């Protein structure tokens, strides 16, 4: 009978005692993926072009964008509509080694070179794992 009493006493002590104080688990630091956000704006003094010249320049602009996308440099791009600032023409998300590389690629656009568009380039930090681009090819390593 004493062992039952001893067992009951031990069990009671275990159930009513406070656990030792522990430090809360450290939260892992947020990890970011870097993208370059390129905003295309209308040029300040765009040249006036005949309709066929404007169409040809647009064709070259789209070919430039397609080439960058095929190389894995542009992940997604598209024009704006219904925006209050009519100078804003479109946006692209680039995946480059640096903001300077993204700027250089964006400024290589024939429409930018012609003065029809100008670029603003920013680094955009997004928490890792939130952005995926299933249609974008992996980047091509350039030698």
C-alpha positions as CSV (number, residue, x, y, z in Angstrom):
1,X,0.0,0.0,0.0
2,X,2.9,2.4,0.7
3,X,4.2,2.1,-2.8
4,X,0.7,3.1,-4.1
5,X,0.8,6.1,-1.8
6,X,4.4,7.0,-2.9
7,X,3.4,6.6,-6.6
8,X,0.3,8.8,-6.1
9,X,2.4,11.4,-4.3
10,X,5.0,11.4,-7.1
11,X,2.4,11.6,-9.8
12,X,0.6,14.5,-8.0
13,X,3.9,16.4,-7.7
14,X,4.7,15.9,-11.4
15,X,1.3,17.1,-12.5
16,X,1.2,20.2,-10.3
17,X,4.8,21.4,-10.7
18,X,5.7,24.1,-13.2
19,X,8.0,23.2,-16.1
20,X,11.4,24.9,-16.0
21,X,11.4,28.3,-17.8
22,X,12.6,28.0,-21.3
23,X,13.7,30.6,-23.8
24,X,11.2,31.0,-26.7
25,X,12.5,29.5,-29.9
26,X,14.4,32.1,-32.0
27,X,12.4,33.1,-35.1
28,X,14.4,32.5,-38.3
29,X,15.4,35.6,-40.1
30,X,13.3,36.5,-43.1
31,X,15.0,35.6,-46.3
32,X,14.4,37.7,-49.4
33,X,14.7,37.1,-53.1
34,X,15.8,40.1,-55.1
35,X,14.2,41.1,-58.3
36,X,14.6,44.2,-60.4
37,X,11.4,46.1,-61.1
38,X,11.6,48.1,-64.3
39,X,9.0,50.7,-64.9
40,X,8.6,51.9,-68.5
41,X,7.5,55.5,-68.9
42,X,6.9,57.6,-71.9
43,X,9.9,59.5,-73.1
44,X,10.0,63.2,-72.1
45,X,10.3,64.4,-75.7
46,X,9.5,61.3,-77.8
47,X,10.1,61.7,-81.6
48,X,7.1,62.0,-83.8
49,X,7.0,58.9,-86.0
50,X,4.9,58.0,-89.0
51,X,2.5,55.1,-88.2
52,X,4.6,52.6,-90.1
53,X,7.8,53.7,-88.2
54,X,5.9,53.5,-84.9
55,X,4.7,50.0,-85.8
56,X,8.2,48.9,-86.7
57,X,9.6,50.3,-83.5
58,X,6.9,48.5,-81.5
59,X,7.9,45.3,-83.3
60,X,11.5,45.8,-82.3
61,X,10.5,46.6,-78.7
62,X,8.5,43.4,-78.4
63,X,11.4,41.4,-80.0
64,X,13.8,42.8,-77.4
65,X,11.5,41.9,-74.6
66,X,10.9,38.4,-76.0
67,X,14.6,37.9,-76.3
68,X,15.2,38.9,-72.7
69,X,12.4,36.6,-71.5
70,X,13.9,33.7,-73.5
71,X,17.2,34.3,-71.8
72,X,15.5,34.2,-68.4
73,X,16.2,37.8,-67.7
74,X,12.6,39.0,-67.8
75,X,10.1,37.0,-65.7
76,X,6.9,38.8,-66.5
77,X,6.1,42.1,-68.3
78,X,3.1,43.9,-69.6
79,X,1.6,47.3,-70.4
80,X,-0.5,49.4,-68.0
81,X,-4.1,50.6,-68.6
82,X,-6.5,52.6,-66.6
83,X,-3.8,54.4,-64.7
84,X,-4.1,58.1,-63.7
85,X,-0.4,58.8,-64.7
86,X,-0.5,58.4,-68.5
87,X,3.3,58.6,-68.6
88,X,3.5,55.1,-67.1
89,X,3.5,52.7,-70.0
90,X,4.4,49.3,-68.5
91,X,6.3,47.2,-66.0
92,X,8.7,44.3,-66.1
93,X,10.2,42.1,-63.4
94,X,13.7,41.2,-64.2
95,X,15.9,38.5,-62.6
96,X,19.5,39.7,-63.0
97,X,22.7,39.6,-61.0
98,X,22.4,43.4,-60.2
99,X,20.4,46.5,-60.7
100,X,23.1,47.7,-63.1
101,X,22.6,44.7,-65.3
102,X,18.8,45.2,-65.4
103,X,19.3,48.9,-66.2
104,X,21.7,48.1,-69.0
105,X,19.3,45.4,-70.5
106,X,16.3,47.7,-70.2
107,X,18.2,50.6,-71.8
108,X,19.1,48.4,-74.7
109,X,15.4,48.4,-75.8
110,X,15.1,50.0,-79.2
111,X,12.1,52.1,-78.0
112,X,14.2,53.4,-75.1
113,X,17.1,54.1,-77.4
114,X,14.7,56.0,-79.7
115,X,13.5,58.1,-76.8
116,X,9.9,56.8,-77.0
117,X,10.3,55.2,-73.5
118,X,12.5,55.7,-70.5
119,X,13.2,53.4,-67.7
120,X,13.1,53.5,-63.9
121,X,14.9,50.5,-62.2
122,X,14.5,49.5,-58.6
123,X,15.5,46.5,-56.6
124,X,12.4,44.7,-55.2
125,X,12.9,42.4,-52.2
126,X,10.2,39.7,-51.8
127,X,10.1,37.2,-49.0
128,X,11.5,34.0,-50.3
129,X,9.0,31.5,-51.6
130,X,6.1,33.9,-52.3
131,X,6.9,34.6,-56.0
132,X,6.9,31.9,-58.7
133,X,7.0,32.4,-62.4
134,X,6.0,29.0,-63.9
135,X,6.2,30.2,-67.5
136,X,9.6,31.9,-67.2
137,X,12.6,29.8,-68.3
138,X,15.5,29.4,-66.0
139,X,18.2,32.0,-66.5
140,X,20.8,31.2,-69.1
141,X,24.3,31.5,-67.8
142,X,26.2,33.9,-70.1
143,X,29.9,33.3,-70.6
